[in-house]
């Protein structure tokens, strides 16, 4: 998994209008510039906000991306909860579940 690259592209989509336009109009070409797994590409394509959360994407970055994709605040929060139920605990990043 390449959490760094997922977060990097989402940050760019959130902050850069040129990247956002490329994402909206030429998705595949844009993603070729990043080292992403098939699971990550599909999560971005759908978009599967719950899975992106489980992968470990930072909530602040994910929140803005979800808004770009048309998610309302409550829908965004519910999608993350559903991601936990469907995909299990957060795998990496700041919100990763740590078992001792």
Secondary structure per residue as TSV (DSSP state, phi and psi in degrees):
chain	resnum	aa	ss	phi	psi
A	1	X	-	360.0	143.4
A	2	X	-	-120.0	65.4
A	3	X	H	-52.4	-40.2
A	4	X	H	-55.1	-47.9
A	5	X	H	-70.8	-35.5
A	6	X	H	-61.7	-48.0
A	7	X	H	-67.0	-34.5
A	8	X	H	-64.3	-46.9
A	9	X	H	-66.8	-39.2
A	10	X	H	-65.4	-39.9
A	11	X	H	-60.2	-44.6
A	12	X	H	-64.4	-41.5
A	13	X	H	-61.8	-41.9
A	14	X	H	-67.8	-32.9
A	15	X	H	-108.8	-20.4
A	16	X	-	-120.2	116.7
A	17	X	H	-64.0	-33.2
A	18	X	H	-65.1	-45.5
A	19	X	H	-64.3	-40.9
A	20	X	H	-61.4	-42.5
A	21	X	H	-64.3	-42.3
A	22	X	H	-62.9	-39.9
A	23	X	H	-61.3	-42.8
A	24	X	H	-73.4	-28.5
A	25	X	H	-112.0	-24.4
A	26	X	-	-143.6	58.0
A	27	X	H	-51.6	-53.6
A	28	X	H	-62.0	-42.8
A	29	X	H	-63.8	-42.0
A	30	X	H	-61.8	-45.8
A	31	X	H	-67.9	-22.6
A	32	X	T	-62.8	-19.8
A	33	X	T	-80.1	-5.6
A	34	X	S	-122.2	148.9
A	35	X	-	-87.1	94.5
A	36	X	-	-122.8	145.9
A	37	X	-	-78.4	165.9
A	38	X	H	-60.4	-38.8
A	39	X	H	-61.6	-42.1
A	40	X	H	-67.0	-42.9
A	41	X	H	-60.5	-45.9
A	42	X	H	-65.9	-37.8
A	43	X	H	-64.3	-38.1
A	44	X	H	-70.7	-39.0
A	45	X	H	-65.3	-40.6
A	46	X	H	-61.4	-50.4
A	47	X	T	-76.3	141.5
A	48	X	-	-106.1	86.4
A	49	X	H	-61.2	-39.9
A	50	X	H	-61.2	-43.5
A	51	X	H	-68.5	-41.0
A	52	X	H	-59.6	-39.0
A	53	X	H	-62.8	-45.7
A	54	X	H	-63.7	-33.2
A	55	X	H	-66.6	-21.0
A	56	X	T	113.4	9.4
A	57	X	-	-62.0	132.4
A	58	X	-	-57.2	136.2
A	59	X	H	-59.7	-35.0
A	60	X	H	-67.8	-42.3
A	61	X	H	-67.5	-44.0
A	62	X	H	-66.0	-37.6
A	63	X	H	-59.2	-44.8
A	64	X	H	-70.9	-37.1
A	65	X	H	-64.6	-43.9
A	66	X	H	-60.1	-41.8
A	67	X	H	-62.0	-41.1
A	68	X	H	-60.0	-33.8
A	69	X	T	-84.8	0.6
A	70	X	T	98.1	8.3
A	71	X	-	-78.9	132.2
A	72	X	-	-79.2	160.7
A	73	X	H	-52.9	-52.3
A	74	X	H	-65.5	-36.5
A	75	X	H	-65.3	-40.3
A	76	X	H	-59.5	-49.6
A	77	X	H	-62.6	-42.6
A	78	X	H	-65.4	-37.3
A	79	X	H	-63.6	-37.7
A	80	X	H	-67.0	-42.6
A	81	X	H	-61.3	-42.6
A	82	X	H	-63.9	-34.9
A	83	X	H	-61.4	-41.2
A	84	X	H	-61.4	-43.8
A	85	X	H	-67.1	-38.4
A	86	X	H	-82.8	-41.7
A	87	X	H	-108.6	-6.7
A	88	X	-	93.6	-167.5
A	89	X	S	-68.6	160.0
A	90	X	-	-62.1	130.6
A	91	X	-	-83.9	-34.0
A	92	X	S	-152.2	175.9
A	93	X	S	80.5	-167.9
A	94	X	T	-59.1	-35.0
A	95	X	T	-96.8	9.4
A	96	X	-	-57.6	139.8
A	97	X	-	-79.6	126.5
A	98	X	-	-110.2	123.3
A	99	X	-	-103.9	130.1
A	100	X	-	-116.3	360.0
